[in-house]
Amino acid sequence: MLKIQLHTIFIVLFLVSTQLGAQAYGASLESNAELSIPGPRNCFWQRGPFGADPYINVAYPDANVYYWGAGFTTPPGARLELVGDYPASRYMSFASYNERGRPMDSLPDFLIHPESGLNPFESGSTRFAANGGYRVEIVGQARETERGIGSRQSTGDNNRLFTPPYGKGKQQSILYRIYLPDTGTAPTGGVALPQPRLHLKDGRVLDNEAACKALRTSQLALLTSDAMGIKTEVYRSLINQPDKPDTWPAKNPASWHIQLDRKSLLGIYTGEINEDARRSTGGFFPNPDNFYIRTIVNRRHGPVFLVRAKAPTTPHTASGDKSMGDGDLRYWSICSNQSFVNTRVNDCLYDEELPRDPLGYFTVVVSRPEDRPRNANLGCGIGWLPMAADGDGMFDDDVSIVQIRHMLPAENFAHSIDRIETQDQIEKVMGDYMPRTRYLQTNQVEAFFPCMGK
């Protein structure tokens, strides 16, 4: 497949990233300060942070999560390590990808053993206990067998991430993720970003900037044109199919879809679903420890989209809990997004900030700000997510995408998204945790869900 540099927005992104890399080597960017992307970087993690605005909002990031990307080439015969400290957060991981944004391998926090002391992400561990940090070896080849993913009981190579090269430049790509940093520690979880340590074939060891130079971390990313979003012309054809209603593929009530391969992602529009595809590979640089369901929303069915379901339990960490808790899932969230072209997130609500009723159910409404019901607030027990004023960001002001992600289920939690093997199993597997939806008018929400005593 022909590799091309991405369209203008990504070229600008990479040029700015390259400038920031030059800054790490001592170059001055004072005259271009207004171009700087918010957030910390270092010479290895030059791309990012990815997240909700004002960060780099692309590839459907969770609004409570921060990602950094690295593109590099390991010299022949050399061995690369990443040296870091555990962040104060709900979760962290490293994942490698190919030129299409498909995950090649992942290394979640529970497989990253510390140099000494405790791993703060293990259930029951003291989160702020002194430890000797960690080292992760970057192995420049593909795994011989795929690691089981998406479960806390997944087996794998501790402290090793398989990162196969691609393209003529033998480029390698890694994303570093931090989910839900503790309050006051965003975006890095209160620690420095991991640093490279390169062991050369001749025995020399290079750290930080010297390692970055040898790894050529300022090279442009070699990605296919659909790695971070589908092409505009493809999207136009999907939403303009003959004999389809003007709200296609949004339905009332909503139809939810699991994440399979890229063909099945487009199958939300075409109906072509590859039930044999490996799950969670069809997004745009997806996190292999997450499993997703999503639906297309069209406000022509009604200005307010309501979602209600039972809420899985999770650890509570945002307030700086001293020990890592347990729960049905490690993390979950519900997000409002734009189209598969620009892959932007509007906003997300994560598990701890979603109110629950006495039976453990949550209610979220999605609307434009001007259509927001007055009782759609946490005090009244209803979460709210915005639709963008320009809808899908391309052709239809009335369209949004709502997505739910489940991360690392407990072995005894039978209703997580990762248990769903085929589309027709969603409701059966999820049970009470299956999102039920309705389109409503603003005043109907205010009438049906009174805010008693508030």
Sine and cosine of phi, psi and omega as CSV:
sin_phi,cos_phi,sin_psi,cos_psi,sin_omega,cos_omega
0.00,0.00,0.69,-0.72,-0.02,-1.00
-0.92,0.39,0.78,-0.63,0.04,-1.00
-1.00,-0.08,0.77,-0.64,0.01,-1.00
-0.74,-0.67,0.41,-0.91,0.12,-0.99
-0.96,0.26,0.61,-0.80,-0.10,-1.00
-0.92,0.40,0.22,-0.98,-0.07,-1.00
-0.90,0.43,-0.03,-1.00,-0.27,-0.96
-0.77,0.64,-0.71,0.71,-0.10,-1.00
-0.88,0.47,-0.60,0.80,-0.01,-1.00
-0.98,0.20,-0.55,0.84,0.08,-1.00
-0.88,0.47,-0.68,0.73,0.05,-1.00
-0.87,0.49,-0.70,0.71,0.00,-1.00
-0.83,0.55,-0.72,0.69,-0.07,-1.00
-0.95,0.30,-0.55,0.83,0.04,-1.00
-0.91,0.41,-0.67,0.74,0.05,-1.00
-0.89,0.45,-0.66,0.75,0.03,-1.00
-0.88,0.48,-0.65,0.76,0.02,-1.00
-0.90,0.44,-0.63,0.77,0.05,-1.00
-0.88,0.48,-0.66,0.75,-0.01,-1.00
-0.92,0.40,-0.55,0.83,0.09,-1.00
-0.90,0.44,-0.66,0.76,0.06,-1.00
-0.88,0.48,-0.58,0.81,0.04,-1.00
-0.88,0.48,-0.62,0.79,0.01,-1.00
-0.89,0.46,-0.45,0.89,0.04,-1.00
-1.00,0.02,0.09,1.00,0.11,-0.99
0.94,-0.34,-0.05,1.00,0.00,-1.00
-0.96,0.28,0.50,-0.86,-0.03,-1.00
-1.00,-0.08,0.68,-0.73,0.05,-1.00
-0.84,-0.54,0.41,0.91,-0.07,-1.00
-0.84,0.54,-0.61,0.79,-0.04,-1.00
-0.95,0.32,-0.32,0.95,-0.01,-1.00
-0.92,-0.39,0.41,0.91,-0.11,-0.99
-0.86,0.51,-0.52,0.85,-0.05,-1.00
-0.94,0.35,-0.22,0.97,0.01,-1.00
-1.00,0.01,-0.17,0.98,-0.13,-0.99
-0.92,0.40,0.67,-0.74,0.07,-1.00
-0.99,0.12,0.73,-0.68,-0.03,-1.00
-0.86,0.52,0.47,-0.88,0.12,-0.99
0.96,-0.27,0.39,-0.92,-0.01,-1.00
-0.98,0.21,0.49,-0.87,0.13,-0.99
-0.60,-0.80,0.19,-0.98,0.24,-0.97
-0.68,-0.73,-0.07,-1.00,-0.13,-0.99
-0.92,0.39,-0.35,0.94,0.04,-1.00
-1.00,0.01,-0.76,0.65,0.00,-1.00
-1.00,-0.03,0.98,0.22,-0.08,-1.00
-1.00,0.04,-0.35,0.94,-0.04,-1.00
-0.97,-0.26,0.87,-0.49,-0.02,-1.00
0.73,-0.68,-0.11,-0.99,-0.08,1.00
-0.93,0.37,0.60,-0.80,0.17,-0.98
-1.00,-0.02,0.65,-0.76,-0.02,-1.00
0.14,-0.99,-0.24,-0.97,0.07,-1.00
-0.94,0.34,0.27,-0.96,0.05,-1.00
-0.78,0.62,0.62,-0.79,0.20,0.98
-1.00,-0.09,0.33,0.94,0.00,-1.00
-0.99,0.12,-0.22,-0.97,-0.02,-1.00
-0.99,0.15,0.97,-0.22,-0.16,-0.99
-1.00,-0.10,1.00,0.01,-0.03,-1.00
-0.42,-0.91,0.41,-0.91,0.03,-1.00
0.93,0.37,0.55,0.83,0.08,-1.00
0.77,0.64,0.84,0.54,0.05,-1.00
-0.94,0.33,0.51,-0.86,0.20,-0.98
-0.94,0.35,0.64,-0.77,-0.07,-1.00
-0.95,0.30,-0.14,0.99,0.00,-1.00
-0.92,-0.39,0.34,0.94,-0.12,-0.99
-0.74,-0.67,0.50,-0.87,0.03,-1.00
-0.80,-0.60,0.71,-0.70,-0.01,-1.00
-0.83,-0.55,0.52,-0.85,0.18,-0.98
-0.78,-0.62,0.58,-0.81,-0.01,-1.00
-0.89,-0.45,0.54,-0.84,0.07,-1.00
-0.74,-0.67,0.71,-0.70,0.14,-0.99
-0.84,-0.54,0.78,-0.63,-0.15,-0.99
-0.36,-0.93,0.13,-0.99,0.08,-1.00
-0.70,-0.72,0.88,-0.47,0.00,-1.00
-0.97,0.23,0.80,-0.60,0.01,-1.00
-0.87,0.50,0.51,-0.86,0.01,-1.00
-0.82,0.58,0.73,-0.68,0.05,-1.00
0.98,0.18,-0.06,1.00,-0.03,-1.00
-1.00,0.02,0.32,-0.95,0.05,-1.00
-0.80,-0.60,0.79,-0.62,-0.07,-1.00
-0.95,-0.31,0.70,-0.71,0.13,-0.99
-0.83,-0.55,0.48,-0.88,0.21,-0.98
-0.93,-0.37,0.79,-0.61,-0.09,-1.00
-0.91,-0.42,0.81,-0.58,-0.06,-1.00
-0.40,-0.92,-0.01,-1.00,0.08,-1.00
-0.89,-0.46,0.51,-0.86,0.01,-1.00
-0.93,0.36,0.75,-0.66,0.05,-1.00
-0.98,0.21,0.37,-0.93,0.16,-0.99
-0.99,0.12,1.00,-0.10,-0.12,-0.99
-0.34,-0.94,0.10,-1.00,0.04,-1.00
-0.97,0.26,-0.52,0.86,-0.15,-0.99
-0.30,-0.95,0.46,-0.89,0.17,-0.99
-0.56,-0.83,0.39,-0.92,0.05,-1.00
-0.25,-0.97,0.26,-0.97,0.21,-0.98
-0.87,-0.50,0.59,-0.81,0.06,-1.00
-0.58,-0.82,0.61,-0.79,0.04,-1.00
-0.96,-0.28,0.44,-0.90,-0.11,-0.99
-0.64,-0.76,0.33,-0.94,0.13,-0.99
-0.99,-0.14,-0.14,-0.99,-0.09,-1.00
-0.93,0.36,-0.24,0.97,0.04,-1.00
-0.99,-0.12,0.10,0.99,-0.03,-1.00
0.98,0.22,0.34,0.94,0.04,-1.00
-1.00,-0.04,0.75,-0.67,-0.03,-1.00
-0.91,0.41,0.71,-0.70,0.05,-1.00
-0.99,-0.17,-0.58,0.82,-0.01,-1.00
-0.30,-0.95,0.36,-0.93,0.07,-1.00
-0.61,-0.79,0.47,-0.88,0.00,-1.00
-0.72,-0.69,1.00,-0.05,0.02,-1.00
-0.97,0.26,0.26,-0.97,-0.13,-0.99
-0.83,0.56,-0.60,0.80,-0.08,-1.00
-0.95,0.32,-0.20,0.98,0.10,-1.00
-0.99,-0.16,0.12,0.99,0.02,-1.00
-0.96,-0.27,0.99,-0.14,-0.05,-1.00
-0.99,0.16,0.61,-0.79,-0.02,-1.00
-0.97,0.25,0.36,-0.93,0.10,-0.99
-0.88,0.47,-0.58,0.82,0.10,-1.00
-0.36,-0.93,0.31,-0.95,0.03,-1.00
0.99,0.16,-0.52,-0.86,-0.16,-0.99
-0.96,-0.29,0.48,-0.88,0.20,-0.98
-1.00,0.02,0.92,-0.39,-0.11,-0.99
-0.93,0.36,-0.13,0.99,-0.01,-1.00
-1.00,-0.07,-0.10,1.00,0.08,-1.00
-0.96,0.26,0.68,-0.73,-0.01,-1.00
-0.82,0.57,0.77,-0.64,0.00,-1.00
1.00,0.01,-0.18,0.98,-0.02,-1.00
-0.96,0.28,0.51,-0.86,0.15,-0.99
-0.94,0.34,0.83,-0.56,-0.15,-0.99
-0.96,0.26,-0.41,0.91,-0.09,-1.00
-0.89,-0.45,0.38,0.92,0.05,-1.00
-0.93,0.36,0.56,-0.83,0.03,-1.00
-0.91,0.42,0.72,-0.70,0.09,-1.00
-0.59,-0.80,0.21,-0.98,-0.07,-1.00
-1.00,0.03,0.35,0.94,-0.05,-1.00
0.94,0.34,-0.31,-0.95,-0.06,-1.00
-0.58,-0.82,0.28,-0.96,0.16,-0.99
-0.75,-0.67,0.72,-0.69,0.04,-1.00
-0.88,-0.47,0.81,-0.58,0.04,-1.00
-1.00,0.05,0.76,-0.65,0.05,-1.00
-0.99,-0.12,0.93,-0.36,-0.06,-1.00
-1.00,-0.09,0.87,-0.50,-0.13,-0.99
-0.99,0.12,0.79,0.62,0.05,-1.00
-0.38,-0.93,0.23,-0.97,0.03,-1.00
-0.98,0.18,0.45,-0.90,0.13,-0.99
-0.90,0.43,0.59,-0.80,0.08,-1.00
-0.96,0.28,-0.55,0.83,0.08,-1.00
-0.74,-0.68,0.60,-0.80,-0.02,-1.00
-0.94,0.33,0.68,-0.73,0.05,-1.00
-0.98,0.22,0.61,-0.79,0.14,-0.99
-0.89,0.46,0.73,-0.68,-0.09,-1.00
-0.83,-0.56,0.25,-0.97,0.14,-0.99
0.99,0.13,0.17,0.99,-0.02,-1.00
-0.68,-0.74,0.54,-0.84,0.06,-1.00
-0.93,0.36,-0.29,0.96,0.02,-1.00
-1.00,-0.09,0.20,0.98,0.00,-1.00
-0.87,0.49,0.63,-0.77,0.08,-1.00
-0.99,-0.16,0.38,-0.93,0.00,-1.00
0.08,-1.00,0.00,-1.00,0.02,-1.00
-0.98,0.19,0.89,-0.46,0.04,-1.00
-0.90,0.44,0.72,-0.70,0.12,-0.99
0.87,0.49,0.44,0.90,0.07,-1.00
-0.73,-0.68,0.74,-0.68,0.06,-1.00
-0.84,-0.54,0.86,-0.51,0.01,-1.00
-0.99,0.14,0.85,-0.52,-0.15,-0.99
-0.74,-0.67,0.99,0.16,-0.08,-1.00
-0.93,0.36,0.62,-0.79,0.06,-1.00
-0.97,0.22,0.35,-0.94,0.05,-1.00
-0.59,-0.81,0.36,-0.93,0.06,-1.00
0.97,0.25,0.14,-0.99,-0.01,-1.00
-0.89,0.45,-0.50,0.86,-0.01,-1.00
-0.99,0.11,0.06,1.00,-0.02,-1.00
0.80,0.60,0.67,0.74,-0.03,-1.00
-0.95,0.31,0.56,-0.83,0.09,-1.00
-0.83,-0.56,0.57,-0.82,-0.06,-1.00
-0.75,-0.66,0.71,-0.70,0.02,-1.00
-0.70,-0.71,0.62,-0.79,0.22,-0.98
-0.92,-0.40,0.68,-0.74,0.10,-0.99
-0.94,-0.34,0.80,-0.60,-0.09,-1.00
-0.86,-0.51,0.62,-0.78,0.16,-0.99
-0.79,-0.62,0.88,-0.47,0.03,-1.00
-0.99,-0.12,0.79,-0.62,0.14,-0.99
0.77,0.64,0.94,0.34,0.12,-0.99
-0.85,0.53,0.54,-0.84,0.06,-1.00
-0.84,0.55,0.48,-0.88,-0.02,-1.00
-0.79,0.62,0.78,-0.62,0.02,-1.00
1.00,0.05,0.01,1.00,-0.04,-1.00
-0.91,-0.42,0.01,1.00,-0.03,-1.00
-0.92,0.40,0.51,-0.86,0.02,1.00
-1.00,-0.06,-0.19,0.98,-0.18,-0.98
-1.00,-0.07,0.03,1.00,-0.05,-1.00
0.96,0.28,0.39,0.92,0.09,-1.00
0.99,0.16,0.17,0.99,0.03,-1.00
-0.76,-0.65,0.25,-0.97,0.06,-1.00
-0.95,0.32,0.43,-0.90,0.11,-0.99
-0.90,0.43,0.53,-0.85,0.03,-1.00
-0.84,0.55,0.56,-0.83,-0.04,-1.00
-0.92,-0.38,0.53,-0.85,0.02,-1.00
-0.99,0.15,0.58,-0.82,0.16,-0.99
-0.75,-0.66,0.89,-0.46,-0.13,-0.99
-0.93,-0.37,0.86,-0.52,0.04,-1.00
-0.99,-0.14,0.95,-0.30,-0.06,-1.00
-0.98,0.22,0.30,-0.96,-0.03,-1.00
-0.88,0.48,-0.52,0.85,-0.04,-1.00
-1.00,0.08,0.09,1.00,0.07,-1.00
0.99,-0.17,-0.22,0.98,0.03,-1.00
-0.94,0.33,0.49,-0.87,0.04,-1.00
-0.86,-0.51,0.83,-0.56,-0.02,-1.00
-0.93,-0.37,0.70,-0.72,0.02,-1.00
-0.89,-0.46,0.43,-0.90,0.20,-0.98
0.76,0.64,-0.86,-0.52,-0.12,-0.99
-0.87,0.50,-0.63,0.77,0.01,-1.00
-0.91,0.42,-0.63,0.77,0.05,-1.00
-0.92,0.40,-0.66,0.75,0.00,-1.00
-0.87,0.49,-0.66,0.75,0.00,-1.00
-0.89,0.45,-0.69,0.73,0.00,-1.00
-0.93,0.36,-0.49,0.87,-0.01,-1.00
-1.00,0.08,-0.12,0.99,-0.02,-1.00
0.81,0.59,0.80,0.59,-0.09,-1.00
-0.96,0.28,-0.14,0.99,0.03,-1.00
-1.00,-0.04,0.10,1.00,0.00,-1.00
-0.92,0.39,0.51,-0.86,0.05,-1.00
-0.93,0.37,0.52,-0.85,0.00,-1.00
-0.96,0.29,0.75,-0.67,0.06,-1.00
-0.98,-0.17,1.00,-0.08,-0.06,-1.00
-0.83,-0.56,0.46,-0.89,0.14,-0.99
-0.95,0.30,0.32,-0.95,-0.12,-0.99
-0.92,0.39,-0.27,0.96,-0.01,-1.00
-0.94,-0.33,0.29,0.96,-0.06,-1.00
-0.92,0.40,-0.60,0.80,-0.05,-1.00
-0.93,-0.37,0.07,1.00,0.01,-1.00
0.15,-0.99,0.49,-0.87,0.00,-1.00
-0.97,0.26,0.36,-0.93,-0.04,-1.00
-0.93,0.37,0.53,-0.85,-0.03,-1.00
-0.84,0.54,-0.68,0.73,-0.04,-1.00
-0.93,0.38,-0.51,0.86,0.06,-1.00
-0.93,0.38,-0.71,0.70,0.01,-1.00
-0.88,0.47,-0.65,0.76,0.01,-1.00
-0.87,0.50,-0.66,0.75,0.00,-1.00
-0.93,0.36,-0.52,0.85,-0.01,-1.00
-0.93,0.37,-0.62,0.79,-0.08,-1.00
-1.00,0.01,-0.08,1.00,-0.01,-1.00
-0.87,-0.50,0.69,0.72,0.02,-1.00
-0.97,0.23,0.63,-0.78,0.01,-1.00
-0.91,0.42,0.54,-0.84,0.07,-1.00
0.91,0.41,0.32,0.95,0.08,-1.00
-0.95,-0.31,0.56,-0.83,0.02,-1.00
-0.92,0.38,0.28,-0.96,-0.06,-1.00
-0.95,0.32,-0.13,0.99,0.08,-1.00
-0.99,-0.15,0.03,1.00,-0.06,-1.00
-0.87,0.50,0.67,-0.74,0.02,1.00
-0.99,-0.12,0.27,0.96,0.03,-1.00
-0.91,0.41,0.70,-0.71,-0.01,-1.00
-0.82,-0.57,0.31,-0.95,0.03,-1.00
-0.76,-0.65,0.95,-0.31,0.03,1.00
-0.95,0.32,0.20,-0.98,-0.12,-0.99
-0.92,0.39,0.48,-0.87,0.11,-0.99
-0.95,-0.31,0.84,-0.54,-0.06,-1.00
-0.99,-0.12,0.51,-0.86,-0.05,-1.00
-0.75,-0.66,0.70,-0.72,0.12,-0.99
-0.98,0.20,0.29,-0.96,0.00,-1.00
-1.00,-0.09,0.88,-0.47,0.04,-1.00
-0.90,-0.43,-0.77,-0.63,0.02,-1.00
-1.00,0.02,-0.02,-1.00,-0.07,-1.00
-0.90,0.43,-0.60,0.80,0.05,-1.00
-0.87,0.50,-0.64,0.76,-0.02,-1.00
-0.96,0.28,-0.47,0.88,0.10,-0.99
-0.87,0.48,-0.74,0.67,0.06,-1.00
-0.94,0.35,-0.35,0.94,0.02,-1.00
-0.91,0.42,-0.28,0.96,0.14,-0.99
-0.84,0.55,-0.54,0.84,0.01,-1.00
-1.00,-0.06,-0.61,0.79,-0.13,-0.99
-1.00,-0.08,-0.36,0.93,-0.08,-1.00
1.00,0.07,-0.03,1.00,0.00,-1.00
-1.00,0.03,0.98,-0.19,-0.04,-1.00
-0.93,-0.37,0.80,-0.60,0.03,-1.00
-1.00,-0.06,1.00,-0.05,-0.09,-1.00
-0.92,0.40,-0.29,0.96,0.00,-1.00
-1.00,-0.01,-0.02,1.00,-0.05,-1.00
-0.94,0.34,0.51,-0.86,0.12,-0.99
-0.93,0.37,0.70,-0.71,-0.12,-0.99
-0.97,0.25,0.39,-0.92,0.10,-0.99
0.88,0.47,0.46,0.89,0.09,-1.00
-0.94,-0.35,-0.12,0.99,-0.17,-0.99
-1.00,-0.04,0.04,1.00,0.00,-1.00
-1.00,0.05,-0.46,-0.89,-0.04,-1.00
-0.88,-0.48,0.99,-0.15,-0.12,-0.99
0.81,0.59,0.83,0.56,-0.05,-1.00
-0.95,0.32,0.41,-0.91,0.12,-0.99
-0.99,0.11,0.89,-0.46,-0.05,-1.00
-0.90,0.44,-0.27,0.96,0.03,-1.00
-1.00,0.07,-0.04,1.00,0.07,-1.00
-0.96,-0.28,0.51,-0.86,0.19,-0.98
-0.79,-0.61,0.61,-0.79,-0.23,-0.97
-0.81,-0.59,0.52,-0.85,0.36,-0.93
-0.81,-0.59,0.52,-0.86,-0.02,-1.00
-0.53,-0.85,0.35,-0.94,0.05,-1.00
-0.59,-0.80,0.48,-0.88,0.09,-1.00
-1.00,0.02,0.73,-0.69,-0.02,-1.00
-0.91,-0.42,0.68,-0.73,0.07,-1.00
-0.74,-0.68,0.89,-0.46,-0.10,-0.99
-0.95,0.33,-0.08,1.00,0.14,-0.99
-0.93,0.37,-0.28,0.96,0.17,-0.99
-0.98,0.21,-0.33,0.95,-0.05,-1.00
0.37,-0.93,0.56,-0.83,-0.12,-0.99
-0.96,0.29,-0.30,0.95,-0.02,-1.00
-0.84,-0.54,0.83,-0.55,0.02,-1.00
-0.98,-0.22,0.87,-0.49,-0.07,-1.00
-0.96,-0.29,0.71,-0.70,0.02,-1.00
-0.83,-0.56,0.74,-0.67,0.02,-1.00
-0.63,-0.78,0.69,-0.73,0.02,-1.00
-0.24,-0.97,0.22,-0.98,0.13,-0.99
-0.96,0.29,0.61,-0.79,-0.08,-1.00
-0.99,-0.14,0.80,-0.59,0.13,-0.99
-0.90,0.43,0.47,-0.88,0.06,-1.00
-1.00,0.05,0.43,-0.90,-0.01,-1.00
-0.55,-0.83,0.22,-0.98,0.21,-0.98
-0.89,0.46,0.39,-0.92,0.14,-0.99
-0.93,-0.38,0.89,-0.47,-0.09,-1.00
-0.78,-0.63,-0.36,0.93,-0.17,-0.98
-0.84,0.54,-0.55,0.84,-0.03,-1.00
-0.99,0.11,0.09,1.00,0.05,-1.00
1.00,0.06,0.63,0.78,0.03,-1.00
-0.80,0.59,0.58,-0.81,-0.09,-1.00
-0.97,0.26,-0.43,0.90,0.02,-1.00
-0.77,-0.63,0.41,-0.91,0.01,-1.00
-0.99,0.15,0.85,-0.53,-0.01,-1.00
-0.99,0.12,-0.20,-0.98,-0.03,-1.00
-0.77,-0.64,-0.11,-0.99,0.02,-1.00
0.33,-0.95,-0.04,-1.00,0.05,-1.00
-0.88,0.47,-0.65,0.76,-0.02,-1.00
-0.74,-0.67,0.34,-0.94,0.14,-0.99
-0.96,0.27,-0.60,0.80,-0.06,-1.00
-0.32,-0.95,0.52,-0.85,0.21,-0.98
-0.47,-0.88,0.36,-0.93,-0.01,-1.00
-0.41,-0.91,0.30,-0.95,0.13,-0.99
-0.81,-0.58,0.73,-0.68,-0.15,-0.99
-0.75,-0.66,0.50,-0.87,0.17,-0.99
-0.96,-0.27,0.80,-0.61,-0.09,-1.00
-0.78,-0.63,0.17,-0.99,0.13,-0.99
-0.99,-0.10,-0.57,-0.82,-0.19,-0.98
-1.00,0.05,0.12,-0.99,0.09,-1.00
-0.96,0.29,-0.03,1.00,0.05,-1.00
-1.00,0.05,-0.85,0.53,-0.03,-1.00
-1.00,0.02,-0.26,0.96,0.09,-1.00
0.74,0.68,0.72,0.70,0.04,-1.00
-0.99,-0.10,0.49,-0.87,0.16,-0.99
-0.99,-0.17,0.69,-0.73,0.13,-0.99
-0.99,0.15,-0.78,0.63,0.08,-1.00
-0.09,-1.00,0.26,-0.97,0.03,-1.00
-0.69,-0.72,0.42,-0.91,0.22,-0.98
-0.89,-0.46,0.77,-0.63,-0.01,-1.00
-0.98,-0.21,0.20,-0.98,-0.19,-0.98
-0.76,0.65,-0.73,0.68,-0.09,-1.00
-0.93,0.37,-0.46,0.89,-0.08,-1.00
-0.99,-0.10,0.07,1.00,0.04,-1.00
-1.00,-0.05,0.86,-0.50,0.04,-1.00
-0.94,0.35,0.51,-0.86,0.02,-1.00
-0.83,-0.55,0.54,-0.84,0.07,-1.00
-0.99,0.12,0.04,-1.00,-0.05,-1.00
-0.85,0.52,-0.35,0.94,0.01,-1.00
-1.00,-0.05,0.01,1.00,0.04,-1.00
1.00,0.02,0.29,0.96,0.00,-1.00
-0.99,-0.12,0.54,-0.84,0.10,-0.99
-0.93,-0.38,0.42,-0.91,0.08,-1.00
-0.75,-0.66,0.78,-0.63,0.02,-1.00
-0.76,-0.65,0.68,-0.74,0.14,-0.99
-0.90,-0.44,0.55,-0.83,-0.02,-1.00
-0.85,-0.53,0.81,-0.58,-0.03,-1.00
-0.32,-0.95,0.18,-0.98,0.22,-0.98
-0.93,0.37,0.44,-0.90,0.00,-1.00
-0.82,0.58,-0.62,0.78,-0.04,-1.00
-0.95,0.32,-0.28,0.96,0.02,-1.00
-0.98,-0.20,0.06,1.00,-0.07,-1.00
-0.91,0.42,0.83,-0.56,0.08,-1.00
-0.89,0.45,0.55,-0.84,-0.04,-1.00
-0.92,0.39,-0.38,0.93,0.04,-1.00
-1.00,-0.06,0.13,0.99,0.05,-1.00
-1.00,0.08,0.97,0.26,0.03,-1.00
-0.50,-0.87,0.33,-0.94,-0.11,-0.99
-0.91,0.43,-0.53,0.85,0.03,-1.00
-0.89,0.46,-0.50,0.87,0.04,-1.00
-1.00,-0.08,0.05,1.00,0.07,-1.00
0.99,0.14,0.31,0.95,0.00,-1.00
-0.81,-0.59,0.84,-0.55,0.09,-1.00
-0.99,0.17,0.42,-0.91,0.00,-1.00
-0.73,-0.68,0.67,-0.74,0.10,-0.99
-0.79,-0.61,0.60,-0.80,-0.05,-1.00
-1.00,0.06,0.53,-0.85,0.33,-0.94
-1.00,-0.05,0.58,-0.81,0.03,-1.00
-0.95,0.32,0.53,-0.85,0.02,-1.00
-0.87,0.50,-0.53,0.85,0.01,-1.00
-0.99,-0.15,0.35,0.94,0.13,-0.99
0.85,0.52,-0.90,-0.43,-0.04,-1.00
-0.98,0.21,-0.04,1.00,0.02,-1.00
0.98,0.21,0.09,1.00,-0.05,-1.00
-0.76,-0.66,-0.95,0.31,-0.17,-0.98
-0.82,-0.57,-0.34,0.94,-0.16,-0.99
-0.73,-0.68,0.93,-0.37,-0.04,-1.00
-0.94,0.35,-0.21,0.98,-0.09,-1.00
-0.99,-0.15,0.00,1.00,-0.14,-0.99
-0.97,-0.24,0.66,-0.75,0.18,-0.98
-0.64,-0.77,0.19,-0.98,0.11,-0.99
-0.85,-0.53,0.78,-0.63,0.07,-1.00
-0.95,-0.32,0.75,-0.66,-0.12,-0.99
-0.73,-0.68,0.66,-0.75,0.10,-1.00
-0.88,-0.48,0.74,-0.67,0.03,-1.00
-0.88,-0.47,0.67,-0.74,0.12,-0.99
-0.90,-0.44,0.72,-0.69,-0.01,-1.00
-0.87,-0.49,0.74,-0.68,0.20,-0.98
0.70,0.71,0.97,0.26,0.00,-1.00
-0.94,0.33,0.46,-0.89,0.17,-0.99
-0.92,0.38,0.46,-0.89,-0.06,-1.00
-0.87,0.50,-0.52,0.86,-0.06,-1.00
-1.00,-0.10,0.15,0.99,0.04,-1.00
-0.99,-0.11,0.97,-0.23,-0.16,-0.99
-1.00,0.08,-0.05,1.00,-0.13,-0.99
-0.95,-0.32,0.24,0.97,-0.02,-1.00
-0.98,0.21,0.38,-0.92,-0.06,-1.00
-0.88,0.47,-0.50,0.87,-0.04,-1.00
-0.92,0.40,-0.29,0.96,0.03,-1.00
-0.98,0.19,-0.19,0.98,-0.06,-1.00
-0.99,0.11,0.86,-0.51,-0.02,-1.00
-1.00,-0.08,-0.57,0.82,-0.04,-1.00
-0.68,-0.73,0.33,-0.94,-0.06,-1.00
-0.81,0.59,-0.66,0.75,-0.11,-0.99
-0.96,0.28,-0.04,1.00,-0.01,-1.00
-0.99,-0.12,-0.07,1.00,-0.16,-0.99
-0.83,0.56,-0.81,0.59,-0.08,-1.00
-0.92,0.38,-0.65,0.76,-0.02,-1.00
-0.90,0.44,-0.69,0.72,-0.04,-1.00
-0.96,0.30,-0.71,0.70,-0.13,-0.99
-0.98,0.21,-0.46,0.89,0.06,-1.00
0.84,0.55,-0.80,-0.60,-0.02,-1.00
-0.92,0.40,-0.29,0.96,0.00,-1.00
-1.00,0.06,-0.05,1.00,0.07,-1.00
-0.94,0.34,0.81,-0.59,0.00,-1.00
-0.93,0.36,0.82,-0.57,0.10,-1.00
-0.99,-0.16,0.63,-0.78,-0.14,-0.99
-0.74,-0.67,0.42,-0.91,0.13,-0.99
-0.50,-0.86,0.52,-0.85,0.21,-0.98
-0.99,-0.13,0.74,-0.67,-0.06,-1.00
-0.70,-0.71,0.24,-0.97,0.21,-0.98
-1.00,0.07,0.39,-0.92,-0.03,-1.00
-0.84,0.55,-0.73,0.68,-0.05,-1.00
-0.93,0.36,-0.41,0.91,0.06,-1.00
-0.93,0.37,-0.65,0.76,0.05,-1.00
-0.87,0.49,-0.70,0.72,-0.01,-1.00
-0.90,0.44,-0.53,0.85,0.00,-1.00
-0.99,0.15,-0.65,0.76,-0.09,-1.00
-0.98,0.21,-0.41,0.91,-0.08,-1.00
-0.82,-0.57,0.96,0.29,-0.03,-1.00
-0.90,0.44,0.58,-0.82,0.01,-1.00
-0.99,-0.14,0.99,0.15,-0.12,-0.99
-0.93,0.36,0.79,-0.61,0.10,-0.99
0.96,0.29,0.17,0.98,-0.03,-1.00
-0.98,-0.21,0.00,0.00,0.00,0.00
